[in-house]
Amino acid sequence: MKFDNDEIKKVAHLARININENEADKVGEKLEGILELIDQMTQVNTDGIEPMAHALDINQPLREDKVTEADIREKSLKLSNETNQSLFIVPRVIE
Amino acid sequence: MINFSLKELSEGLKQKKFSSVELTQFFLNRLDLYNPSINAFITIDKDKSLAMAKHSDEMIKEGNQDYLTGIPIAQKDIFCAEGWKTSCGSKMLDNFIAPYDSTVISKFNAVGAVNLGKTNMDEFAMGSSNETSFYGNVKNPWDTKTVPGGSSGGSAAAVAGRFAPAATATDTGGSIRQPASLCGLTGLKPTYGLVSRYGMIAFASSLDQAGPMCHTAEDCAAMMNVMSGHDPKDSTSIQREKENYLTGINDPIKGLRIGVPKEFFSEGLEPEVEKIIEQGISEYKKLGAEIVEISLPNNHLSIPVYYVIAPAEASSNLSRYDGVRYGYRTKEYDDLMEMYCKTREEGFGDEVKRRIMIGTYVLSAGYYDAYYLKAQKIRRLI
């Protein structure tokens, strides 16, 4: 399967990454290679096979809805580039 | 002292042949001398390490000595350690000071092990040669013209170069086993779920697993005794009684049955590698182990499945790096979309960006069933 750069740029936009033509070429090539490789998967009969996410097939456990962690709000806010009181600041999104 | 096992270091501390401060200072001195040519570490903080060593000496004095108390351990820069820069080898997290401890780090802290520093790695653990780190390549201490392997190349080089007696590492698609092999060490990727992933920066969540990188199996067992155990903060953590991995570690292996998958000896195996593996097998036979041929008939599908699952999960996990709450943010932007796209363009290296885009593609509308779901099903067949 061949990709043109517009398709790659669409994927890049979905991933929220700016890319230039040169990089789009490279990603396209890499993706073609990988799709060729994973084409082997289509030959495999997986009828009636359950998808597997955990090697030991354990289920998601439930826990009581109780606060167990220390309050690290101050420390966490300090990691941001822009905050105001207890809020993270981003460019205006609603006019 | 550089060739001491963890047990020998532990006994030396107990018998007061040296203190934890002296031991830590000894390895810090080696780092000063040799790390600049190997680049195994991203962060070294002598004051912090020595303060921890001082605390460990107190613990030993009070008779609270555990196996690893007072022993300096190199920590892969993928584990959040409170107050330490935790970069995951990326420009994206170059300014990130972890606000809390990962479970692995808190377990080492609880037994009084000393954090010797944070080791270099491929960016977000994506790589097999340690050449994708924002902080530069790591060199193999055995031959600085060669790579140490990756992504835990810094941890491997730290132990192989005798900068640290042991190190932590993580493995998604070979990132402990391969650098351990390239640096002549013993590394272990434990069964998924044995070691908590809480506070361990995620690459491909259903494959990521932390493990030790050491000189011997006995050292790995001692490290696993600290690292493993059920953690309610990790929903994939296995609920079972904690094992003592040192039990029987030096027992003879007579009668042990070792499975050898025949598919691993197929085309593509280098004759030199095959010869070494055969030598290993005959060594086990000599020691009385029983070698049983087993078959993993769908093993050839593991590579295509990996190339779907790992990038898909990475694209999802790495979507959190948007420049809003922590990490790098681009300098100039007019709106939110531009801020996201430029932040991620500038903050991620090329390999990481490519893998995110591949993952985004296989998860995008119309392809999820054909790729990710199919891969999850074949995974069970494998």
Chai-1 contact restraints between the chains, C-beta under 6 A:
chainA,res_idxA,chainB,res_idxB,connection_type,confidence,min_distance_angstrom,max_distance_angstrom,comment,restraint_id
A,V11,B,M357,contact,1.0,0.0,6.0,A-B,restraint_1
A,V11,B,T360,contact,1.0,0.0,6.0,A-B,restraint_2
A,V11,B,Y361,contact,1.0,0.0,6.0,A-B,restraint_3
A,A12,B,M357,contact,1.0,0.0,6.0,A-B,restraint_4
A,L14,B,T360,contact,1.0,0.0,6.0,A-B,restraint_5
A,A15,B,I356,contact,1.0,0.0,6.0,A-B,restraint_6
A,A15,B,M357,contact,1.0,0.0,6.0,A-B,restraint_7
A,A15,B,T360,contact,1.0,0.0,6.0,A-B,restraint_8
A,R16,B,Y340,contact,1.0,0.0,6.0,A-B,restraint_9
A,R16,B,C341,contact,1.0,0.0,6.0,A-B,restraint_10
A,R16,B,R344,contact,1.0,0.0,6.0,A-B,restraint_11
A,I17,B,R344,contact,1.0,0.0,6.0,A-B,restraint_12
A,I17,B,E345,contact,1.0,0.0,6.0,A-B,restraint_13
A,I17,B,K353,contact,1.0,0.0,6.0,A-B,restraint_14
A,N18,B,C341,contact,1.0,0.0,6.0,A-B,restraint_15
A,N18,B,K342,contact,1.0,0.0,6.0,A-B,restraint_16
A,N18,B,E345,contact,1.0,0.0,6.0,A-B,restraint_17
A,V27,B,R354,contact,1.0,0.0,6.0,A-B,restraint_18
A,V27,B,M357,contact,1.0,0.0,6.0,A-B,restraint_19
A,K30,B,R354,contact,1.0,0.0,6.0,A-B,restraint_20
A,L31,B,I358,contact,1.0,0.0,6.0,A-B,restraint_21
A,I34,B,Y307,contact,1.0,0.0,6.0,A-B,restraint_22
A,L37,B,P304,contact,1.0,0.0,6.0,A-B,restraint_23
A,L37,B,Y307,contact,1.0,0.0,6.0,A-B,restraint_24
A,I38,B,P304,contact,1.0,0.0,6.0,A-B,restraint_25
A,I38,B,Y307,contact,1.0,0.0,6.0,A-B,restraint_26
A,I38,B,V308,contact,1.0,0.0,6.0,A-B,restraint_27
A,Q40,B,P304,contact,1.0,0.0,6.0,A-B,restraint_28
A,M41,B,P304,contact,1.0,0.0,6.0,A-B,restraint_29
A,M41,B,K374,contact,1.0,0.0,6.0,A-B,restraint_30
A,M41,B,I378,contact,1.0,0.0,6.0,A-B,restraint_31
A,V44,B,I378,contact,1.0,0.0,6.0,A-B,restraint_32
A,T46,B,K377,contact,1.0,0.0,6.0,A-B,restraint_33
A,I49,B,K377,contact,1.0,0.0,6.0,A-B,restraint_34
A,I49,B,R380,contact,1.0,0.0,6.0,A-B,restraint_35
A,P51,B,L373,contact,1.0,0.0,6.0,A-B,restraint_36
A,P51,B,Q376,contact,1.0,0.0,6.0,A-B,restraint_37
A,P51,B,K377,contact,1.0,0.0,6.0,A-B,restraint_38
A,M52,B,Q376,contact,1.0,0.0,6.0,A-B,restraint_39
A,M52,B,R379,contact,1.0,0.0,6.0,A-B,restraint_40
A,M52,B,R380,contact,1.0,0.0,6.0,A-B,restraint_41
A,A53,B,S206,contact,1.0,0.0,6.0,A-B,restraint_42
A,H54,B,T236,contact,1.0,0.0,6.0,A-B,restraint_43
A,A55,B,Y192,contact,1.0,0.0,6.0,A-B,restraint_44
A,Q60,B,S235,contact,1.0,0.0,6.0,A-B,restraint_45
A,I72,B,P99,contact,1.0,0.0,6.0,A-B,restraint_46
A,K75,B,P99,contact,1.0,0.0,6.0,A-B,restraint_47
A,S76,B,P99,contact,1.0,0.0,6.0,A-B,restraint_48
A,L79,B,Y326,contact,1.0,0.0,6.0,A-B,restraint_49
A,S80,B,R325,contact,1.0,0.0,6.0,A-B,restraint_50
A,N81,B,R329,contact,1.0,0.0,6.0,A-B,restraint_51
A,F88,B,V324,contact,1.0,0.0,6.0,A-B,restraint_52
A,F88,B,R325,contact,1.0,0.0,6.0,A-B,restraint_53
A,V90,B,V324,contact,1.0,0.0,6.0,A-B,restraint_54
A,V90,B,L336,contact,1.0,0.0,6.0,A-B,restraint_55
A,P91,B,D335,contact,1.0,0.0,6.0,A-B,restraint_56
A,P91,B,L336,contact,1.0,0.0,6.0,A-B,restraint_57
A,P91,B,M339,contact,1.0,0.0,6.0,A-B,restraint_58
A,V93,B,L336,contact,1.0,0.0,6.0,A-B,restraint_59
